[in-house]
Structure formats: structure tokens, C-alpha cells
């Protein structure tokens, strides 16, 4: 089985996924596609002063299908409203692991240690330089001490928000 990319109308991915599933069921061809995926992640937004968890598409306008034959998939879903095209190039296993959230996150954490200088690359303190006070490999988090208005301040950051200072 290989994974392929399906281009769809952006913002309508869930509705299109439901249409594909119902079409396959109606035509009795569910075996053509073994898995249909919309890659998404949860983020927190503030609405009316309250934090709300919102699910956002990681790749708006794209869906991913796992199947044996891409020609069977094209024949069964290309005509569905909202599907614009099917890319014939299969995705690599590394790309699929990243899509499914199984990517190896160890590449950064092994190099981080207490008292190391790091640069913040994301968030409100972007471009600040600080020193690592604590590393939590399990949660992929660090505590970084930065000078803000001449005072030491501790920030809780994820590994993705920092880079090693050179």
C-alpha cells in the first residue's frame, strides 16, 4: 500500500472526505482506499476572553489516501465535487511518518543541556537569547532564562521554539 496526495477545495476537506466515503460505500468499492486522512493539529485561540481548542488543517486543500492502485482511486473519486486532482507520485515513508505524527523528535533534544545558550525563534520573545535552566525531553519542553528590562525571566518553551546559539 502506498500513500498519495489528493488536492481538494480548501476549507471543505471534512465534507469532501464524507462525500468520498459515502460514494465508495454506495458503489460498494470501499476496498479501493484503505485509509483516508486529513492531517490536522490542535491549537488554542482566544475568543471573547476564553481559551478555545480549535482543530486546524495542517495542509489546507490536501487529503491523503492509502491504496494499492492510484488508477482505481482516480476512477472512483476524481468526479466527486470538491476533488480537483490526484497526484500520481506516492509519498515517501518519512513524509507519511511526519503526517501521522510518528516523526522522530529526538533530533533536537539530545543536543540540549542545562546552561546552554539558545535563541528563541518563535513567539512573543522572538530573537531573544537566553540560557537553558531545565530540559524536559518527555514533554519536549525547556525552561529558558532571558533578560527582559534588565530582569531575569523564566520562559517555558517547546523545543520547536528555540535554536542553538552559535
SESEKE-793043 format. One record per residue: residue in one letter; x, y, z of N, C-alpha, C in turn. Coordinates in steps of 0.1 Angstrom, whole numbers, padded with zeros to 4 digits, always signed. Example, Ala and Ser with C-alpha at 12.3 -4.5 7.8 and 13.67 -1.06 7.14 Angstrom:
a+0132-0057+0078+0123-0045+0078+0132-0033+0078/s+0128-0022+0071+0137-0011+0071+0129+0000+0079/
//
This chain:
x+0008-0012+0000+0000+0000+0000+0009+0012+0000/x+0005+0022-0008+0012+0035-0008+0003+0046-0006/x+0009+0057-0001+0001+0070+0002+0002+0079-0010/x-0009+0086-0013-0010+0096-0024-0017+0108-0019/x-0014+0119-0026-0020+0132-0022-0032+0135-0032/x-0043+0140-0026-0054+0144-0033-0057+0159-0031/x-0057+0167-0041-0059+0181-0040-0075+0183-0040/x-0079+0191-0030-0093+0194-0028-0095+0209-0026/x-0108+0213-0026-0111+0227-0023-0108+0230-0008/x-0100+0240-0006-0096+0244+0007-0107+0248+0016/x-0107+0243+0028-0118+0246+0038-0129+0236+0037/x-0130+0227+0028-0141+0218+0026-0136+0203+0028/x-0124+0202+0033-0118+0188+0034-0127+0178+0041/x-0133+0182+0053-0141+0172+0060-0153+0168+0052/x-0160+0178+0046-0172+0175+0038-0168+0166+0026/x-0157+0169+0020-0153+0161+0008-0149+0147+0012/x-0143+0145+0024-0139+0132+0029-0152+0124+0031/x-0162+0130+0037-0175+0124+0039-0181+0120+0026/x-0180+0128+0016-0186+0125+0002-0179+0113-0004/x-0165+0113-0002-0158+0102-0008-0162+0089-0001/x-0163+0089+0012-0166+0077+0020-0180+0072+0016/x-0190+0081+0014-0203+0077+0011-0204+0072-0004/x-0196+0078-0013-0196+0074-0027-0190+0060-0028/x-0179+0057-0020-0173+0044-0021-0182+0034-0015/x-0190+0037-0004-0199+0028+0002-0211+0025-0008/x-0216+0036-0015-0227+0035-0024-0223+0026-0036/x-0211+0027-0041-0206+0019-0052-0201+0006-0048/x-0201+0003-0035-0195-0009-0030-0181-0011-0033/x-0173+0000-0033-0158-0001-0036-0150+0004-0024/x-0154+0001-0012-0146+0006+0000-0132+0000+0000/x-0130-0011-0006-0117-0018-0006-0106-0010-0014/x-0111-0001-0023-0101+0007-0031-0092+0015-0023/x-0098+0022-0012-0090+0030-0004-0090+0024+0010/x-0078+0021+0015-0077+0015+0029-0077+0026+0040/x-0072+0038+0036-0072+0049+0046-0073+0062+0040/x-0081+0071+0046-0083+0085+0041-0080+0094+0052/x-0070+0103+0050-0065+0112+0061-0065+0126+0057/x-0070+0134+0067-0069+0149+0067-0059+0152+0078/x-0047+0157+0075-0037+0160+0085-0041+0173+0093/x-0043+0172+0106-0047+0184+0114-0039+0184+0127/x-0040+0196+0133-0034+0197+0146-0043+0206+0155/x-0042+0205+0168-0050+0213+0177-0042+0226+0180/x-0049+0237+0181-0043+0250+0185-0053+0257+0194/x-0048+0266+0202-0056+0273+0212-0058+0287+0207/x-0071+0291+0207-0074+0305+0203-0082+0312+0214/x-0080+0325+0214-0088+0333+0224-0100+0339+0217/x-0112+0335+0223-0124+0341+0218-0132+0346+0229/x-0135+0359+0229-0143+0366+0240-0136+0364+0253/x-0122+0364+0253-0115+0363+0266-0113+0348+0271/x-0118+0338+0263-0117+0325+0268-0109+0317+0258/x-0101+0307+0264-0093+0299+0255-0101+0287+0250/x-0101+0286+0237-0108+0275+0230-0099+0267+0222/x-0100+0254+0223-0092+0244+0215-0099+0243+0201/x-0091+0246+0191-0096+0245+0177-0087+0236+0169/x-0093+0227+0161-0086+0218+0152-0084+0225+0139/x-0071+0226+0134-0068+0233+0122-0061+0223+0112/x-0064+0225+0100-0058+0216+0090-0043+0220+0088/x-0034+0209+0089-0020+0212+0087-0017+0215+0073/x-0025+0209+0063-0023+0212+0049-0036+0215+0043/x-0040+0228+0043-0053+0231+0038-0053+0228+0023/x-0064+0222+0018-0066+0219+0004-0060+0206+0000/x-0055+0198+0009-0050+0185+0006-0055+0174+0015/x-0057+0162+0010-0060+0150+0017-0051+0139+0013/x-0050+0129+0021-0040+0118+0018-0048+0105+0018/x-0045+0096+0007-0052+0083+0006-0041+0072+0006/x-0045+0061+0012-0036+0049+0012-0043+0039+0004/x-0037+0034-0007-0043+0025-0016-0033+0016-0023/x-0037+0006-0030-0029-0002-0038-0026+0004-0052/x-0037+0008-0058-0036+0013-0072-0042+0028-0073/x-0034+0037-0077-0038+0051-0078-0048+0052-0090/x-0048+0044-0100-0058+0044-0111-0072+0041-0106/x-0073+0031-0096-0086+0028-0091-0091+0040-0083/x-0082+0047-0075-0087+0058-0067-0091+0069-0077/x-0084+0072-0087-0088+0083-0096-0101+0080-0102/x-0104+0067-0106-0116+0064-0113-0128+0065-0103/x-0126+0063-0090-0136+0064-0080-0139+0077-0074/x-0129+0086-0073-0131+0098-0066-0128+0111-0074/x-0123+0110-0085-0120+0122-0093-0132+0130-0097/x-0143+0124-0099-0156+0130-0103-0163+0136-0091/x-0159+0134-0079-0166+0139-0067-0164+0154-0066/x-0175+0161-0063-0175+0176-0062-0165+0180-0051/x-0155+0189-0054-0145+0194-0045-0132+0188-0047/x-0131+0176-0053-0118+0170-0056-0113+0176-0069/x-0101+0183-0068-0096+0189-0080-0086+0180-0088/x-0077+0173-0081-0068+0164-0088-0062+0154-0078/x-0056+0143-0084-0049+0133-0076-0035+0133-0081/x-0025+0135-0072-0011+0135-0076-0007+0120-0077/x+0000+0117-0088+0003+0103-0090+0016+0099-0084/x+0024+0108-0078+0037+0105-0072+0034+0101-0057/x+0037+0088-0053+0035+0084-0039+0044+0092-0030/x+0039+0093-0017+0047+0100-0007+0057+0090-0001/x+0068+0095+0003+0079+0087+0010+0075+0083+0024/x+0081+0073+0029+0077+0068+0042+0080+0079+0053/x+0091+0087+0051+0094+0098+0061+0083+0108+0061/x+0078+0111+0049+0067+0121+0048+0054+0116+0055/x+0051+0103+0053+0040+0097+0060+0041+0097+0075/x+0053+0093+0080+0055+0093+0094+0053+0107+0100/x+0058+0117+0093+0056+0131+0097+0041+0135+0097/x+0033+0130+0087+0019+0133+0086+0011+0126+0097/x+0015+0114+0100+0008+0107+0111+0013+0110+0125/x+0023+0119+0126+0028+0123+0139+0038+0113+0145/x+0043+0105+0137+0053+0095+0143+0067+0099+0140/x+0069+0111+0136+0083+0115+0133+0092+0115+0145/x+0104+0112+0143+0113+0111+0154+0117+0125+0159/x+0113+0128+0172+0115+0141+0177+0128+0142+0185/x+0136+0131+0185+0149+0131+0192+0160+0139+0186/x+0158+0144+0174+0170+0151+0168+0174+0163+0174/x+0165+0170+0181+0169+0183+0188+0172+0180+0203/x+0164+0172+0210+0165+0171+0224+0179+0165+0229/x+0185+0157+0221+0198+0151+0225+0209+0162+0226/x+0208+0173+0219+0218+0183+0219+0216+0194+0229/x+0204+0194+0236+0201+0205+0245+0205+0201+0259/x+0211+0210+0267+0215+0207+0280+0214+0220+0289/x+0214+0219+0302+0214+0230+0311+0226+0239+0309/x+0224+0252+0310+0234+0263+0309+0238+0265+0294/x+0231+0259+0285+0234+0261+0271+0227+0274+0266/x+0234+0282+0258+0228+0294+0252+0219+0290+0240/x+0207+0296+0240+0198+0293+0229+0191+0306+0224/x+0187+0306+0212+0179+0318+0206+0165+0314+0205/x+0156+0322+0209+0141+0320+0207+0138+0324+0193/x+0131+0314+0186+0128+0317+0172+0113+0318+0169/x+0105+0316+0179+0091+0317+0177+0084+0322+0190/x+0073+0330+0188+0066+0335+0199+0069+0350+0202/x+0063+0355+0212+0064+0370+0215+0079+0374+0219/x+0087+0364+0223+0101+0368+0226+0111+0364+0215/x+0106+0363+0203+0113+0360+0191+0126+0369+0191/x+0137+0363+0188+0151+0368+0187+0158+0370+0200/x+0151+0368+0211+0158+0369+0224+0167+0357+0226/x+0178+0360+0233+0188+0349+0236+0187+0347+0251/x+0187+0334+0254+0187+0330+0269+0195+0318+0272/x+0194+0314+0284+0202+0302+0289+0192+0292+0294/x+0194+0279+0290+0185+0268+0294+0187+0266+0309/x+0176+0266+0317+0176+0262+0331+0172+0248+0333/x+0163+0243+0325+0158+0229+0327+0154+0223+0313/x+0156+0210+0311+0152+0203+0299+0143+0192+0302/x+0131+0191+0296+0121+0180+0298+0120+0173+0285/x+0128+0163+0283+0127+0155+0270+0114+0149+0267/x+0108+0144+0278+0095+0137+0276+0084+0146+0270/x+0083+0158+0276+0073+0168+0271+0078+0176+0260/x+0091+0175+0256+0097+0183+0245+0096+0198+0249/x+0100+0201+0262+0099+0215+0267+0112+0219+0274/x+0115+0232+0274+0126+0237+0281+0122+0249+0289/x+0129+0252+0300+0128+0265+0307+0140+0273+0304/x+0138+0285+0299+0149+0294+0294+0148+0307+0302/x+0160+0311+0307+0161+0323+0314+0166+0334+0304/x+0158+0345+0303+0161+0356+0294+0161+0369+0303/x+0168+0379+0298+0168+0392+0304+0158+0401+0297/x+0148+0405+0305+0137+0413+0300+0137+0426+0308/x+0140+0437+0303+0141+0450+0310+0150+0449+0322/x+0162+0442+0320+0172+0441+0330+0169+0431+0341/x+0158+0423+0340+0155+0413+0350+0154+0399+0344/x+0159+0389+0351+0158+0376+0346+0144+0371+0347/x+0140+0365+0336+0126+0360+0335+0127+0345+0329/x+0119+0336+0335+0119+0322+0331+0108+0320+0321/x+0111+0315+0310+0101+0312+0299+0100+0297+0297/x+0088+0291+0297+0085+0277+0293+0083+0277+0278/x+0092+0270+0271+0091+0269+0256+0092+0255+0252/x+0087+0252+0240+0088+0239+0233+0101+0239+0226/x+0106+0227+0223+0118+0225+0215+0118+0233+0202/x+0106+0233+0196+0104+0239+0182+0105+0254+0183/x+0105+0260+0195+0105+0275+0196+0120+0280+0198/x+0129+0271+0199+0143+0276+0201+0153+0270+0191/x+0164+0276+0190+0175+0270+0182+0188+0273+0190/x+0198+0264+0187+0211+0266+0194+0217+0278+0190/x+0223+0286+0200+0230+0298+0197+0244+0294+0193/x+0249+0301+0183+0263+0298+0178+0273+0307+0183/
//
